[in-house]
């Protein structure tokens, strides 16, 4: 956790991967909030994990519309 505390970018990536693996952004965001509220992590890491959870939610639709037209991709980008 100390590494993720010092550098927030890997924390965002870790949370995004957790969301993709679990298919639940709410679970990852609530886990991040719980860890920050209990004092197990700092508020900065909690925010980075919550941000990664929210960004990870938009990855699957982006992959699904990769070969489609601009209108389909515009909708998924707007979802982010």
Secondary structure, DSSP 8 states (H G I E B T S, - for coil): -HHHHH-HHHHHHHHHHHHHHHT-HHHHHHHHHHHHHHTSS-HHHHHHHHHHHHHHTTHHHHHHTTTS-HHHHHHHHHH-
